[in-house]
Amino acid sequence: MTRYIDQHKMGSMTPEMLRKMQNEPRDEFGVLHHEIFFNKEDDKVWCVVDAPDKEAVKKHHSNAGVEVEWVHEIESTLD
């Protein structure tokens, strides 16, 4: 799987909701959350996910009623 980072608004999501989402299994689009970062003051959430492609990331969020502002493929220095 390829790793992506995306950004969207936090809106009415709570930290507890984000923690729950992070621990959910891979969804029907093949997306699995790796880590979620957020900033309530700036109303932003950044999701680091494993997914087959960018379109799957967008569908994953759309299915939850979330509009993604951007999605980028990323690499890590960690193994």
N, CA, C and O atoms as CSV, one atom per row, in Angstrom:
chain,resi,resn,atom,element,x,y,z
A,1,MET,N,N,0.838,-1.187,0.000
A,1,MET,CA,C,0.000,0.000,0.000
A,1,MET,C,C,0.881,1.247,0.000
A,1,MET,O,O,2.006,1.246,0.499
A,2,THR,N,N,0.345,2.269,-0.556
A,2,THR,CA,C,1.020,3.558,-0.592
A,2,THR,C,C,0.531,4.402,0.578
A,2,THR,O,O,-0.630,4.302,0.977
A,3,ARG,N,N,1.410,5.228,1.127
A,3,ARG,CA,C,1.036,6.092,2.254
A,3,ARG,C,C,0.729,7.494,1.734
A,3,ARG,O,O,1.419,8.020,0.861
A,4,TYR,N,N,-0.334,8.087,2.299
A,4,TYR,CA,C,-0.777,9.424,1.924
A,4,TYR,C,C,-1.015,10.261,3.169
A,4,TYR,O,O,-1.251,9.738,4.257
A,5,ILE,N,N,-0.947,11.583,2.981
A,5,ILE,CA,C,-1.397,12.518,4.005
A,5,ILE,C,C,-2.450,13.408,3.357
A,5,ILE,O,O,-2.305,13.835,2.212
A,6,ASP,N,N,-3.509,13.677,4.111
A,6,ASP,CA,C,-4.550,14.566,3.597
A,6,ASP,C,C,-4.892,15.603,4.651
A,6,ASP,O,O,-4.564,15.450,5.827
A,7,GLN,N,N,-5.548,16.646,4.213
A,7,GLN,CA,C,-5.982,17.708,5.120
A,7,GLN,C,C,-7.457,17.988,4.898
A,7,GLN,O,O,-7.944,18.016,3.768
A,8,HIS,N,N,-8.157,18.194,6.009
A,8,HIS,CA,C,-9.559,18.607,5.941
A,8,HIS,C,C,-9.920,19.343,7.216
A,8,HIS,O,O,-9.133,19.385,8.161
A,9,LYS,N,N,-11.109,19.922,7.242
A,9,LYS,CA,C,-11.572,20.652,8.419
A,9,LYS,C,C,-11.952,19.681,9.529
A,9,LYS,O,O,-12.411,18.568,9.272
A,10,MET,N,N,-11.753,20.122,10.764
A,10,MET,CA,C,-12.130,19.319,11.920
A,10,MET,C,C,-13.634,19.388,12.148
A,10,MET,O,O,-14.262,18.394,12.511
A,11,GLY,N,N,-14.209,20.577,11.932
A,11,GLY,CA,C,-15.653,20.720,12.094
A,11,GLY,C,C,-16.117,20.301,13.475
A,11,GLY,O,O,-15.572,20.752,14.482
A,12,SER,N,N,-17.116,19.445,13.525
A,12,SER,CA,C,-17.688,19.006,14.802
A,12,SER,C,C,-17.014,17.756,15.359
A,12,SER,O,O,-17.452,17.222,16.378
A,13,MET,N,N,-15.953,17.282,14.704
A,13,MET,CA,C,-15.255,16.093,15.198
A,13,MET,C,C,-14.552,16.395,16.520
A,13,MET,O,O,-13.991,17.474,16.707
A,14,THR,N,N,-14.593,15.439,17.418
A,14,THR,CA,C,-13.903,15.573,18.704
A,14,THR,C,C,-12.636,14.722,18.673
A,14,THR,O,O,-12.512,13.826,17.838
A,15,PRO,N,N,-11.690,14.997,19.581
A,15,PRO,CA,C,-10.507,14.138,19.656
A,15,PRO,C,C,-10.875,12.670,19.871
A,15,PRO,O,O,-10.214,11.777,19.341
A,16,GLU,N,N,-11.921,12.427,20.642
A,16,GLU,CA,C,-12.356,11.046,20.891
A,16,GLU,C,C,-12.834,10.378,19.606
A,16,GLU,O,O,-12.545,9.206,19.364
A,17,MET,N,N,-13.565,11.127,18.785
A,17,MET,CA,C,-14.033,10.584,17.504
A,17,MET,C,C,-12.843,10.250,16.603
A,17,MET,O,O,-12.833,9.215,15.938
A,18,LEU,N,N,-11.845,11.130,16.586
A,18,LEU,CA,C,-10.658,10.894,15.760
A,18,LEU,C,C,-9.903,9.658,16.232
A,18,LEU,O,O,-9.432,8.866,15.416
A,19,ARG,N,N,-9.787,9.489,17.560
A,19,ARG,CA,C,-9.111,8.294,18.095
A,19,ARG,C,C,-9.845,7.019,17.671
A,19,ARG,O,O,-9.223,6.022,17.303
A,20,LYS,N,N,-11.173,7.069,17.729
A,20,LYS,CA,C,-11.970,5.906,17.322
A,20,LYS,C,C,-11.735,5.588,15.846
A,20,LYS,O,O,-11.549,4.430,15.475
A,21,MET,N,N,-11.746,6.637,15.000
A,21,MET,CA,C,-11.516,6.444,13.562
A,21,MET,C,C,-10.143,5.838,13.298
A,21,MET,O,O,-9.985,4.983,12.425
A,22,GLN,N,N,-9.154,6.292,14.064
A,22,GLN,CA,C,-7.789,5.820,13.850
A,22,GLN,C,C,-7.662,4.319,14.108
A,22,GLN,O,O,-6.803,3.658,13.524
A,23,ASN,N,N,-8.501,3.789,14.968
A,23,ASN,CA,C,-8.409,2.375,15.329
A,23,ASN,C,C,-9.340,1.469,14.531
A,23,ASN,O,O,-9.417,0.271,14.801
A,24,GLU,N,N,-10.047,2.031,13.551
A,24,GLU,CA,C,-10.955,1.213,12.747
A,24,GLU,C,C,-10.177,0.380,11.731
A,24,GLU,O,O,-9.092,0.779,11.308
A,25,PRO,N,N,-10.720,-0.770,11.338
A,25,PRO,CA,C,-10.041,-1.612,10.340
A,25,PRO,C,C,-10.087,-0.984,8.945
A,25,PRO,O,O,-10.805,-0.011,8.711
A,26,ARG,N,N,-9.324,-1.548,8.045
A,26,ARG,CA,C,-9.305,-1.089,6.646
A,26,ARG,C,C,-10.737,-1.072,6.111
A,26,ARG,O,O,-11.499,-2.012,6.341
A,27,ASP,N,N,-11.099,-0.009,5.403
A,27,ASP,CA,C,-12.479,0.128,4.927
A,27,ASP,C,C,-12.673,-0.477,3.536
A,27,ASP,O,O,-11.759,-1.083,2.978
A,28,GLU,N,N,-13.877,-0.302,2.985
A,28,GLU,CA,C,-14.212,-0.899,1.684
A,28,GLU,C,C,-13.435,-0.288,0.524
A,28,GLU,O,O,-13.419,-0.849,-0.572
A,29,PHE,N,N,-12.788,0.862,0.753
A,29,PHE,CA,C,-11.967,1.488,-0.288
A,29,PHE,C,C,-10.496,1.098,-0.153
A,29,PHE,O,O,-9.656,1.521,-0.947
A,30,GLY,N,N,-10.194,0.280,0.868
A,30,GLY,CA,C,-8.823,-0.161,1.098
A,30,GLY,C,C,-8.001,0.808,1.920
A,30,GLY,O,O,-6.774,0.713,1.945
A,31,VAL,N,N,-8.667,1.754,2.604
A,31,VAL,CA,C,-7.968,2.789,3.375
A,31,VAL,C,C,-7.842,2.366,4.836
A,31,VAL,O,O,-8.803,1.909,5.455
A,32,LEU,N,N,-6.632,2.530,5.371
A,32,LEU,CA,C,-6.350,2.228,6.772
A,32,LEU,C,C,-5.628,3.422,7.378
A,32,LEU,O,O,-4.600,3.858,6.860
A,33,HIS,N,N,-6.165,3.952,8.477
A,33,HIS,CA,C,-5.523,5.084,9.155
A,33,HIS,C,C,-4.232,4.623,9.818
A,33,HIS,O,O,-4.200,3.597,10.497
A,34,HIS,N,N,-3.181,5.386,9.614
A,34,HIS,CA,C,-1.899,5.138,10.269
A,34,HIS,C,C,-1.778,6.052,11.486
A,34,HIS,O,O,-1.412,5.609,12.574
A,35,GLU,N,N,-2.091,7.334,11.287
A,35,GLU,CA,C,-2.042,8.305,12.379
A,35,GLU,C,C,-2.887,9.515,11.994
A,35,GLU,O,O,-3.019,9.841,10.814
A,36,ILE,N,N,-3.455,10.177,12.998
A,36,ILE,CA,C,-4.263,11.374,12.770
A,36,ILE,C,C,-3.730,12.491,13.657
A,36,ILE,O,O,-3.534,12.306,14.859
A,37,PHE,N,N,-3.500,13.646,13.052
A,37,PHE,CA,C,-3.078,14.840,13.772
A,37,PHE,C,C,-4.192,15.874,13.646
A,37,PHE,O,O,-4.913,15.890,12.649
A,38,PHE,N,N,-4.337,16.736,14.649
A,38,PHE,CA,C,-5.374,17.762,14.556
A,38,PHE,C,C,-4.967,19.015,15.315
A,38,PHE,O,O,-4.113,18.984,16.201
A,39,ASN,N,N,-5.612,20.129,14.936
A,39,ASN,CA,C,-5.445,21.403,15.612
A,39,ASN,C,C,-6.826,22.040,15.679
A,39,ASN,O,O,-7.334,22.560,14.686
A,40,LYS,N,N,-7.430,21.990,16.872
A,40,LYS,CA,C,-8.793,22.510,17.030
A,40,LYS,C,C,-8.859,24.008,16.741
A,40,LYS,O,O,-9.819,24.482,16.134
A,41,GLU,N,N,-7.841,24.752,17.173
A,41,GLU,CA,C,-7.840,26.203,16.983
A,41,GLU,C,C,-7.869,26.578,15.502
A,41,GLU,O,O,-8.556,27.522,15.112
A,42,ASP,N,N,-7.127,25.841,14.682
A,42,ASP,CA,C,-7.091,26.100,13.241
A,42,ASP,C,C,-8.158,25.328,12.471
A,42,ASP,O,O,-8.291,25.490,11.258
A,43,ASP,N,N,-8.932,24.475,13.186
A,43,ASP,CA,C,-9.996,23.678,12.569
A,43,ASP,C,C,-9.448,22.784,11.453
A,43,ASP,O,O,-10.036,22.695,10.376
A,44,LYS,N,N,-8.312,22.121,11.722
A,44,LYS,CA,C,-7.674,21.274,10.710
A,44,LYS,C,C,-7.386,19.884,11.261
A,44,LYS,O,O,-7.078,19.703,12.439
A,45,VAL,N,N,-7.499,18.909,10.364
A,45,VAL,CA,C,-7.130,17.524,10.644
A,45,VAL,C,C,-6.236,17.055,9.510
A,45,VAL,O,O,-6.495,17.338,8.340
A,46,TRP,N,N,-5.172,16.329,9.873
A,46,TRP,CA,C,-4.283,15.718,8.891
A,46,TRP,C,C,-4.284,14.221,9.158
A,46,TRP,O,O,-3.917,13.774,10.245
A,47,CYS,N,N,-4.695,13.457,8.166
A,47,CYS,CA,C,-4.742,12.000,8.285
A,47,CYS,C,C,-3.586,11.399,7.500
A,47,CYS,O,O,-3.364,11.740,6.338
A,48,VAL,N,N,-2.859,10.506,8.143
A,48,VAL,CA,C,-1.836,9.721,7.465
A,48,VAL,C,C,-2.446,8.336,7.295
A,48,VAL,O,O,-2.746,7.650,8.273
A,49,VAL,N,N,-2.621,7.938,6.043
A,49,VAL,CA,C,-3.326,6.693,5.745
A,49,VAL,C,C,-2.552,5.846,4.741
A,49,VAL,O,O,-1.744,6.357,3.966
A,50,ASP,N,N,-2.813,4.558,4.771
A,50,ASP,CA,C,-2.351,3.649,3.726
A,50,ASP,C,C,-3.553,3.398,2.826
A,50,ASP,O,O,-4.646,3.098,3.305
A,51,ALA,N,N,-3.342,3.524,1.518
A,51,ALA,CA,C,-4.457,3.381,0.577
A,51,ALA,C,C,-3.937,2.950,-0.785
A,51,ALA,O,O,-2.759,3.134,-1.089
A,52,PRO,N,N,-4.820,2.370,-1.616
A,52,PRO,CA,C,-4.405,1.956,-2.957
A,52,PRO,C,C,-4.039,3.138,-3.857
A,52,PRO,O,O,-3.137,3.036,-4.688
A,53,ASP,N,N,-4.761,4.284,-3.680
A,53,ASP,CA,C,-4.507,5.461,-4.514
A,53,ASP,C,C,-5.194,6.677,-3.897
A,53,ASP,O,O,-5.932,6.554,-2.920
A,54,LYS,N,N,-4.941,7.861,-4.480
A,54,LYS,CA,C,-5.528,9.109,-3.971
A,54,LYS,C,C,-7.049,9.079,-4.019
A,54,LYS,O,O,-7.715,9.585,-3.116
A,55,GLU,N,N,-7.588,8.492,-5.061
A,55,GLU,CA,C,-9.043,8.442,-5.217
A,55,GLU,C,C,-9.686,7.675,-4.068
A,55,GLU,O,O,-10.760,8.055,-3.602
A,56,ALA,N,N,-9.051,6.606,-3.606
A,56,ALA,CA,C,-9.576,5.840,-2.472
A,56,ALA,C,C,-9.602,6.695,-1.207
A,56,ALA,O,O,-10.539,6.602,-0.414
A,57,VAL,N,N,-8.580,7.525,-1.018
A,57,VAL,CA,C,-8.533,8.423,0.139
A,57,VAL,C,C,-9.704,9.401,0.077
A,57,VAL,O,O,-10.375,9.634,1.082
A,58,LYS,N,N,-9.948,9.964,-1.089
A,58,LYS,CA,C,-11.058,10.910,-1.254
A,58,LYS,C,C,-12.405,10.228,-1.013
A,58,LYS,O,O,-13.276,10.798,-0.355
A,59,LYS,N,N,-12.584,9.019,-1.535
A,59,LYS,CA,C,-13.836,8.281,-1.342
A,59,LYS,C,C,-14.042,7.941,0.132
A,59,LYS,O,O,-15.156,8.035,0.647
A,60,HIS,N,N,-12.962,7.545,0.809
A,60,HIS,CA,C,-13.003,7.216,2.236
A,60,HIS,C,C,-13.562,8.400,3.032
A,60,HIS,O,O,-14.449,8.228,3.867
A,61,HIS,N,N,-13.044,9.584,2.770
A,61,HIS,CA,C,-13.497,10.769,3.491
A,61,HIS,C,C,-14.903,11.188,3.064
A,61,HIS,O,O,-15.723,11.558,3.905
A,62,SER,N,N,-15.178,11.134,1.788
A,62,SER,CA,C,-16.499,11.499,1.285
A,62,SER,C,C,-17.577,10.621,1.905
A,62,SER,O,O,-18.666,11.098,2.225
A,63,ASN,N,N,-17.274,9.346,2.073
A,63,ASN,CA,C,-18.200,8.395,2.684
A,63,ASN,C,C,-18.542,8.798,4.123
A,63,ASN,O,O,-19.619,8.475,4.626
A,64,ALA,N,N,-17.611,9.508,4.781
A,64,ALA,CA,C,-17.829,9.975,6.153
A,64,ALA,C,C,-18.373,11.404,6.182
A,64,ALA,O,O,-18.518,11.991,7.254
A,65,GLY,N,N,-18.675,11.965,5.004
A,65,GLY,CA,C,-19.206,13.319,4.937
A,65,GLY,C,C,-18.154,14.403,5.103
A,65,GLY,O,O,-18.466,15.526,5.497
A,66,VAL,N,N,-16.896,14.061,4.800
A,66,VAL,CA,C,-15.780,14.994,4.966
A,66,VAL,C,C,-15.211,15.352,3.600
A,66,VAL,O,O,-14.921,14.470,2.791
A,67,GLU,N,N,-15.052,16.648,3.344
A,67,GLU,CA,C,-14.461,17.114,2.094
A,67,GLU,C,C,-12.961,17.313,2.287
A,67,GLU,O,O,-12.533,18.120,3.111
A,68,VAL,N,N,-12.181,16.580,1.531
A,68,VAL,CA,C,-10.720,16.665,1.618
A,68,VAL,C,C,-10.245,17.905,0.868
A,68,VAL,O,O,-10.663,18.157,-0.262
A,69,GLU,N,N,-9.366,18.677,1.510
A,69,GLU,CA,C,-8.808,19.873,0.870
A,69,GLU,C,C,-7.656,19.513,-0.059
A,69,GLU,O,O,-7.517,20.092,-1.137
A,70,TRP,N,N,-6.823,18.548,0.365
A,70,TRP,CA,C,-5.739,18.052,-0.488
A,70,TRP,C,C,-5.284,16.687,-0.008
A,70,TRP,O,O,-5.506,16.305,1.141
A,71,VAL,N,N,-4.635,15.954,-0.921
A,71,VAL,CA,C,-4.062,14.632,-0.636
A,71,VAL,C,C,-2.702,14.574,-1.315
A,71,VAL,O,O,-2.571,14.928,-2.487
A,72,HIS,N,N,-1.681,14.123,-0.571
A,72,HIS,CA,C,-0.344,13.971,-1.140
A,72,HIS,C,C,0.213,12.598,-0.785
A,72,HIS,O,O,0.051,12.126,0.341
A,73,GLU,N,N,0.861,11.967,-1.740
A,73,GLU,CA,C,1.598,10.737,-1.465
A,73,GLU,C,C,2.845,11.120,-0.682
A,73,GLU,O,O,3.493,12.119,-0.992
A,74,ILE,N,N,3.185,10.321,0.339
A,74,ILE,CA,C,4.349,10.625,1.167
A,74,ILE,C,C,5.220,9.389,1.357
A,74,ILE,O,O,4.784,8.258,1.145
A,75,GLU,N,N,6.456,9.636,1.761
A,75,GLU,CA,C,7.393,8.586,2.145
A,75,GLU,C,C,7.918,8.926,3.525
A,75,GLU,O,O,7.804,10.068,3.971
A,76,SER,N,N,8.489,7.954,4.201
A,76,SER,CA,C,8.997,8.147,5.552
A,76,SER,C,C,10.458,7.732,5.636
A,76,SER,O,O,10.929,6.906,4.855
A,77,THR,N,N,11.156,8.309,6.582
A,77,THR,CA,C,12.532,7.897,6.846
A,77,THR,C,C,12.574,6.678,7.755
A,77,THR,O,O,13.629,6.067,7.926
A,78,LEU,N,N,11.425,6.315,8.343
A,78,LEU,CA,C,11.344,5.132,9.196
A,78,LEU,C,C,11.152,3.888,8.344
A,78,LEU,O,O,10.601,3.960,7.245
A,79,ASP,N,N,11.601,2.762,8.843
A,79,ASP,CA,C,11.412,1.493,8.129
A,79,ASP,C,C,10.005,0.983,8.308
A,79,ASP,O,O,9.660,-0.073,7.779
